């Protein structure tokens, strides 16, 4: 084809038009990437984006968060990239909250500032919110950082009071039936504890956030029961965990709240699908209440009892049903005696009640200028050291305590710990040699092998 002057000009114009359109497309894409951000994390434990629990916490924090890292400068030649890692870690929080401010101070060059901040080690970080500060130490993980932010955001500083001395499940205990692990989790979220002795104290202290009664095994004295009732009459909040219908001297308190607890337990025939005994009931439905709203985690309740609070309405309490279990099961009409784990239970149409069975209620009423809140659960085992890590038991328990403490905005799904945060190499020569072989294999040998194989294939085809 003969190319004349007009055709050459046309081709030149088309080439320049393509260049202009291409540059315009690059500018538009650059503008869109600056205005809109889409991220997809494909790591096992969402290492590069925040979990929904952390995002919800940040939404409640209206003021700026200032993070000051006291760390020496990075030395890439020696593999020291702590500051860069910290920038990437905080960037996950900055994407959700723009006023998260990050600042670095080198303690070697500015020792006075480090001393004033009471810095003990390299990498120590100070987080400040609303003129309250707290220190955190490396290595950093989302769960620890978000728990720290929860503690700084918590407005209620009143202690959680718990009964002791009657065989209760201890909030700081280590035994399997205790709820000490739950207590540890509450401490990480900023709660403090108090243990009033009602045999000595004139009354239940009024400066506590709530009183916890965790399934006593022996009867409380009449004096103690009257003090607890007086505490409720004066507007105190209460968390009552029951393992059976034996109220151990607190029937007058239960009558004041207007609830009853069943003698028999909920039997869940779907438990077998989870590899559990039928006496372990799984949550099937959560009520429309701030504690359970948008809560979708599976919870389990070993040997749970029904809680009926119909009379509570008559006594001026607003009743919220929290959780129902055993939709395909029933409520045993009688107590299971002996070893409940070995005894087989069978549905009796004449005596037993078909599921679902409600095992938890939240009571609320206006008292003076503040609200009064009570939660009664027909099960304490779900918070025990044995079962606290199952499903959403921990999250459900924390939500209950946050609601009772009046920190409704902190009711959320808690960030889960990373499963793959560290790799531990055994301290012996063969293990170190194997680790180095794997590391350098991916770094050098595998890419070199692929390159040689590609070159050989290209050479073979070229000669064919």
C-alpha positions in Angstrom: 0.0 0.0 0.0 1.4 3.4 -1.0 1.6 5.8 1.9 0.9 9.4 0.8 1.1 12.6 2.8 -2.6 12.6 3.9 -2.4 9.0 5.1 0.8 9.7 7.0 -0.9 12.7 8.8 -3.9 10.5 9.6 -1.7 7.8 11.1 0.2 10.4 13.1 -3.1 11.9 14.4 -4.3 8.5 15.4 -1.1 7.8 17.2 -1.3 11.0 19.2 -5.0 10.5 19.9 -4.1 7.1 21.3 -1.4 8.7 23.5 -3.8 11.4 24.8 -6.5 8.9 25.5 -4.0 6.6 27.3 -2.7 9.5 29.4 -6.2 10.6 30.3 -7.1 7.0 31.3 -4.0 6.9 33.6 -5.0 10.2 35.2 -8.6 9.0 35.7 -7.4 5.7 37.2 -5.0 7.7 39.5 -7.8 10.0 40.6 -10.2 7.1 41.3 -7.5 5.1 43.3 -6.9 8.2 45.4 -10.6 8.7 46.1 -11.7 5.1 46.5 -9.9 2.1 48.0 -10.8 -1.5 47.6 -8.8 -4.1 49.6 -9.1 -7.9 49.6 -7.2 -9.9 52.3 -6.5 -13.5 51.4 -4.3 -14.3 54.4 -5.5 -17.0 56.8 -6.1 -14.6 59.7 -6.9 -11.3 57.9 -3.4 -9.9 58.6 -3.8 -6.9 56.3 -7.2 -5.6 57.2 -9.1 -5.1 60.4 -11.8 -7.5 61.7 -15.3 -6.1 62.0 -14.9 -5.9 65.8 -12.0 -3.5 65.6 -13.8 -1.4 63.0 -16.9 -1.1 65.2 -14.7 0.0 68.1 -13.0 2.7 66.0 -16.5 4.0 65.0 -17.3 4.7 68.6 -14.1 6.7 69.2 -14.8 10.2 68.0 -11.6 12.0 69.1 -8.1 11.6 67.6 -5.9 8.6 68.6 -2.2 9.5 69.0 0.3 6.6 68.7 3.9 7.4 69.7 6.5 4.7 68.9 9.9 4.8 70.8 12.1 2.9 68.4 15.6 3.3 66.9 15.9 3.9 63.2 15.5 1.0 60.8 18.7 -0.6 59.5 17.7 -2.5 56.4 21.2 -4.0 55.9 20.8 -5.8 59.2 17.2 -6.8 58.6 15.8 -4.3 61.1 12.5 -3.0 59.6 10.5 -2.5 62.8 9.4 1.1 61.9 8.2 0.0 58.5 6.3 -2.8 60.0 4.7 -0.5 62.5 3.7 1.9 59.7 2.0 -0.9 57.9 0.3 -2.1 61.1 -1.1 1.3 62.0 -2.2 1.9 58.4 -4.9 -0.7 58.9 -6.4 1.5 61.6 -5.8 4.7 59.6 -7.9 3.3 56.7 -10.9 3.1 59.0 -10.2 6.2 61.1 -8.4 9.1 59.5 -7.3 10.9 62.7 -5.1 8.0 63.9 -1.8 9.8 64.2 1.5 8.0 64.2 4.8 9.5 65.5 8.3 8.0 65.9 10.9 9.0 68.5 14.4 7.6 68.6 15.2 7.0 72.3 18.9 7.0 71.5 18.9 10.5 70.1 16.1 11.9 72.4 16.7 10.1 75.7 14.9 12.8 77.7 11.6 12.3 75.9 11.9 8.6 76.4 12.6 9.0 80.1 9.7 11.4 80.6 7.4 8.8 78.9 8.8 6.0 81.2 10.0 3.9 78.3 11.6 0.7 79.3 12.5 -1.0 76.0 13.1 -0.4 72.3 9.8 -0.5 70.3 7.6 0.4 73.3 4.6 2.3 72.1 2.4 4.9 73.9 -1.3 5.2 72.8 -3.2 8.3 73.8 -6.9 9.0 73.6 -8.9 11.6 75.4 -5.9 12.5 77.6 -5.6 8.9 78.8 -2.5 6.9 77.8 -1.5 3.3 77.9 1.7 1.4 76.9 1.9 -1.6 74.6 5.0 -3.7 73.7 6.0 -5.6 70.6 5.2 -7.9 68.9 2.0 -6.2 67.9 -1.3 -8.0 67.0 -4.7 -6.6 66.3 -6.4 -8.2 69.3 -4.0 -6.6 71.8 -4.1 -3.2 70.1 -7.9 -3.2 69.9 -8.3 -4.3 73.5 -6.1 -1.4 74.5 -8.4 1.0 72.5 -11.4 -0.5 74.3 -9.8 0.2 77.7 -9.1 3.8 76.7 -12.6 4.3 75.3 -14.4 2.8 78.3 -16.3 5.5 80.2 -17.4 3.3 83.1 -14.5 2.8 85.6 -16.6 1.3 88.4 -15.4 -2.2 89.5 -17.3 -5.5 88.9 -18.2 -6.9 92.3 -18.5 -10.7 92.8 -19.7 -12.9 95.6 -17.3 -15.4 97.1 -17.2 -17.8 100.0 -20.2 -19.9 99.1 -18.6 -22.2 96.5 -19.3 -19.8 93.6 -17.5 -20.1 90.3 -14.6 -17.7 91.0 -14.1 -14.8 88.6 -10.3 -15.1 89.2 -10.1 -18.9 89.7 -8.0 -21.4 87.8 -10.1 -24.6 88.2 -12.1 -25.9 85.2 -15.4 -25.0 86.8 -14.3 -21.4 87.6 -14.7 -18.5 85.3 -11.2 -17.1 85.7 -10.4 -17.0 82.0 -13.5 -14.9 81.5 -12.3 -12.6 84.2 -8.9 -12.3 82.5 -10.6 -11.3 79.3 -12.7 -8.7 81.1 -9.5 -7.2 82.7 -7.9 -6.8 79.2 -10.9 -4.7 78.3 -10.5 -2.3 81.2 -12.7 -3.8 83.9 -11.5 -3.9 87.6 -12.8 -6.3 90.3 -13.9 -6.0 93.9 -14.9 -8.8 96.3 -17.1 -7.4 99.1 -17.7 -9.6 102.1 -21.4 -9.2 102.8 -21.0 -10.8 106.3 -19.0 -7.8 107.3 -20.0 -4.9 105.0 -23.0 -2.9 106.1 -24.4 -3.1 102.5 -23.4 -4.0 99.0 -21.2 -1.1 97.9 -23.0 1.4 95.7 -19.9 2.4 93.7 -19.7 -0.9 91.7 -20.8 -1.3 88.1 -22.6 -4.6 89.0 -22.8 -7.5 91.3 -22.0 -11.0 89.9 -23.5 -14.1 91.6 -22.0 -17.1 89.9 -23.8 -20.2 91.1 -23.2 -20.5 94.8 -23.1 -24.1 96.1 -24.2 -23.4 99.7 -26.9 -21.2 101.1 -26.2 -17.5 101.7 -27.2 -16.3 105.1 -30.5 -14.4 105.6 -28.5 -11.2 106.3 -26.5 -11.5 103.0 -29.8 -12.1 101.1 -31.4 -9.0 102.5 -28.4 -6.9 101.6 -28.5 -8.1 98.0 -32.2 -7.4 97.8 -31.6 -3.9 99.3 -28.9 -3.4 96.6 -31.5 -4.2 93.9 -34.1 -1.9 95.5 -31.6 0.9 95.4 -31.0 0.5 91.7 -28.0 -1.8 91.5 -27.2 -3.9 88.5 -26.9 -7.7 88.7 -25.5 -10.7 86.8 -26.9 -13.9 88.2 -25.6 -17.2 86.8 -27.6 -20.3 87.8 -26.7 -24.0 87.4 -29.9 -25.4 88.9 -33.2 -24.4 90.5 -31.6 -24.3 94.0 -31.4 -20.6 94.8 -29.4 -21.2 98.0 -31.1 -18.7 100.2 -31.9 -16.1 97.5 -35.5 -17.0 96.8 -36.6 -13.6 98.1 -34.3 -11.9 95.6 -35.7 -14.1 92.7 -39.2 -13.3 93.8 -38.4 -9.6 93.7 -37.1 -9.9 90.2 -40.1 -12.1 89.2 -38.4 -15.0 87.5 -38.4 -18.8 88.0 -35.8 -21.4 86.9 -36.7 -24.9 85.8 -35.6 -28.0 87.8 -34.8 -30.0 84.5 -32.3 -29.1 81.8 -32.7 -28.5 78.1 -32.0 -31.5 75.9 -30.7 -30.7 72.4 -30.9 -33.6 69.8 -29.0 -31.6 67.2 -25.9 -31.6 69.5 -24.8 -34.9 67.9 -24.1 -33.1 64.6 -21.4 -31.1 66.5 -20.0 -34.2 68.2 -21.5 -33.2 71.6 -23.8 -34.8 74.2 -27.5 -34.1 74.0 -27.3 -32.3 77.3 -25.2 -29.6 75.7 -27.7 -27.1 74.1 -26.7 -25.0 71.2 -28.2 -21.5 70.6 -30.9 -21.5 67.9 -32.3 -18.0 68.2 -31.1 -14.7 69.8 -33.7 -12.2 71.0 -33.9 -8.6 69.7 -31.9 -7.0 72.5 -28.8 -4.7 72.5 -26.8 -7.7 73.9 -27.6 -10.0 71.0 -28.5 -7.6 68.2 -26.4 -8.6 65.1 -24.9 -11.4 67.1 -24.6 -14.5 64.9 -21.9 -16.6 66.5 -22.7 -20.1 67.7 -22.9 -20.5 71.5 -23.3 -23.6 73.6 -24.7 -24.2 77.1 -24.0 -27.4 78.9 -26.9 -28.5 81.1 -28.9 -25.3 80.7 -32.1 -24.5 82.6 -35.1 -22.5 81.4 -35.6 -19.0 82.8 -39.2 -17.8 82.9 -39.7 -14.1 83.6 -43.4 -13.6 82.9 -44.0 -12.2 86.4 -41.2 -9.6 85.9 -43.5 -7.4 83.8 -45.9 -7.1 86.6 -43.1 -5.9 88.9 -42.2 -3.1 86.6 -39.3 -4.8 84.7 -39.0 -4.6 81.0 -38.1 -8.2 79.9 -35.8 -9.1 77.0 -35.3 -12.7 76.0 -31.7 -13.3 75.1 -31.2 -16.8 73.8 -33.3 -19.9 73.0 -31.8 -23.4 72.6 -32.9 -26.9 71.6 -35.5 -26.2 68.8 -35.5 -29.9 68.1 -35.2 -30.9 71.7 -37.1 -30.5 74.9 -37.0 -29.4 78.5 -36.8 -32.2 81.0 -39.5 -31.9 83.6 -37.4 -33.5 86.3 -33.9 -33.2 87.6 -31.3 -35.6 86.3 -29.8 -37.3 89.3 -26.4 -39.1 89.4 -24.0 -38.8 86.6 -25.8 -36.7 84.0 -23.3 -37.5 81.3 -24.0 -41.2 81.5 -27.7 -41.1 82.1 -29.8 -41.5 78.9 -32.8 -39.1 78.7 -36.0 -39.8 76.7 -38.8 -37.3 75.8 -42.0 -37.8 77.8 -45.0 -36.3 75.9 -46.9 -36.0 79.2 -44.3 -34.2 81.3 -41.6 -32.7 79.1 -41.8 -29.4 77.3 -40.8 -29.2 73.6 -38.2 -26.7 72.5 -37.1 -24.1 71.8 -36.2 -23.3 75.4 -35.4 -19.8 76.7 -32.4 -19.8 79.0 -31.5 -16.2 79.5 -33.4 -12.9 80.2 -32.4 -9.3 80.5 -34.4 -7.1 82.9 -34.4 -3.3 82.7 -36.3 -0.5 84.4 -35.8 3.2 85.1 -34.6 3.9 88.6 -34.3 7.6 89.5 -32.3 9.4 86.8 -30.5 6.2 85.7 -31.4 2.8 84.3 -31.2 -0.4 86.3 -30.2 -3.6 84.5 -30.2 -7.3 85.5 -29.3 -10.4 83.5 -30.3 -13.9 84.7 -28.8 -16.9 82.9 -29.9 -20.5 83.5 -26.4 -21.6 82.9 -23.0 -20.7 84.3 -21.0 -23.4 82.7 -20.8 -21.6 79.3 -18.5 -19.1 80.9 -16.4 -21.7 82.7 -12.7 -22.2 81.9 -13.7 -25.4 80.2 -16.2 -23.9 77.7 -15.3 -20.2 77.4 -13.3 -20.7 74.2 -16.1 -22.6 72.4 -17.8 -20.7 69.6 -19.0 -17.3 70.6 -19.3 -17.9 74.4 -16.7 -15.3 75.3 -18.2 -12.7 73.0 -21.7 -13.3 74.4 -20.4 -13.0 78.0 -18.5 -9.8 77.3 -21.6 -8.3 75.6 -23.6 -9.1 78.7 -21.1 -7.3 81.0 -20.7 -4.3 78.7 -24.5 -3.9 78.7 -24.8 -4.2 82.5 -21.9 -1.6 82.8 -23.8 0.8 80.6 -21.1 0.7 77.8 -23.6 -0.3 75.1 -21.4 1.2 72.4 -18.7 -1.3 73.1 -21.0 -4.3 72.5 -19.5 -5.9 69.4 -17.8 -9.0 68.1 -14.3 -9.2 69.6 -11.3 -9.3 67.3 -9.9 -12.8 67.1 -6.2 -13.6 67.8 -4.0 -14.3 64.8 -3.3 -18.0 64.2 -0.2 -17.5 62.2 1.5 -14.6 64.0 4.8 -16.5 64.7 6.7 -19.4 63.4 8.7 -21.2 66.1 11.9 -23.1 65.0 13.2 -25.7 67.5 16.6 -24.7 69.0 18.8 -27.4 67.4 21.1 -27.6 64.5 19.1 -29.9 62.2 15.9 -27.7 62.6 17.9 -24.5 61.8 19.4 -26.2 58.7 16.0 -27.3 57.5 14.5 -23.8 58.0 17.4 -22.2 56.2 17.1 -24.7 53.3 13.4 -24.0 52.9 13.9 -20.2 53.2 16.7 -20.0 50.6 15.0 -22.6 48.5 12.1 -20.2 47.9 14.4 -17.2 47.7 17.0 -18.5 45.3 16.9 -22.2 44.2 13.3 -22.5 43.0 13.3 -19.2 41.0 16.7 -20.3 39.5 15.4 -23.7 38.6 12.3 -22.2 36.9 14.6 -19.8 35.0 16.9 -22.7 33.8 13.9 -24.8 32.8 12.4 -22.0 30.8 15.7 -21.2 29.1 16.2 -24.9 28.2 12.6 -25.1 26.8 13.1 -22.0 24.7 16.5 -23.2 23.4 14.9 -26.6 22.5 12.1 -25.0 20.6 14.5 -22.6 18.8 16.5 -25.5 17.4 13.5 -27.5 16.4 
